[in-house]
Amino acid sequence: MNDIPIMCKVCDAFVLAETRTPFVMCPYCAKKVSVEESSEKFDEFISLPANTSVTIAKCLELESAEGVVLPILILGELIDKFPKNEELAFLFVRMMDYDRIAVKNYLTNFKGVRKKQPFAKEFLSEALTVRNMEYVNMFEEYVENKIEGRKKRKYLEIMQELKTAYVGSAYGDASLGLLYTFFVIAILINLGLTVFFILSNFHLVVYTLLALAVLAIEITLLFLHNRIYGNRLEISETERLLMVAFMSTIVIVVGGVFVGALANNWF
């Protein structure tokens, strides 16, 4: 994105401008202003801690009047200046419509801050969903530090229900046994397929279609396993090693297609 927030040197309004444009027409005072000078004024203004509350108020006004594009850019600049300001971080998450990455970044930075916040309940009401359950450990720490009394117990119970729905039986012996067996068999198939490509004498199209078919089946089986047994919040070292080995053999299979084609002069 080439758009940046600036502050009109004439009327002090926040305006969206393109970095490649030397001048813009301010929509509020209808004056032509320099983007470079207005950008410097914007930076000086938001750099002062005393102006943070005013800037937040202007962002909320802009959100109501024009949408979230300009306020998000302004908040992003403010957060760079004051990374420990939790109110700024929350407003950014809210204006980002509780985007998963924004939620993760907010939790990462503020889950351990022992300070009750008036917006904590709003954040939990919107962000505490199944799709964010991979961050459940951070949510638990956040609740412990931000919520008191019966509300804390309520949110912890909600988290446990969501966690159960998200995880399912993913940690059961049947789930892990099938997964480990799949990885081992898939690794052997992929390695065998690579050797077949190199030693056999078929057209490149045959190699390509065979590789795509096998990889599509493997990915489908992984998807079905996840749908049946659920997700895991953490994986063991054994699973991590097998997963890395499996993914490596996918690269080897793709390489085997080209090596086999070269060996049979199909290029």
Salt bridges, closest charged atoms under 4 A:
ASP12 OD1 - LYS41 NZ 2.24
ASP43 OD1 - LYS81 NZ 2.71
GLU63 OE1 - ARG94 NH2 3.13
GLU86 OE1 - LYS146 NZ 2.86
GLU134 OE2 - ARG100 NH2 2.02
GLU144 OE1 - LYS152 NZ 3.44
GLU237 OE2 - ARG240 NE 3.52
GLU239 OE2 - ARG232 NH2 2.68
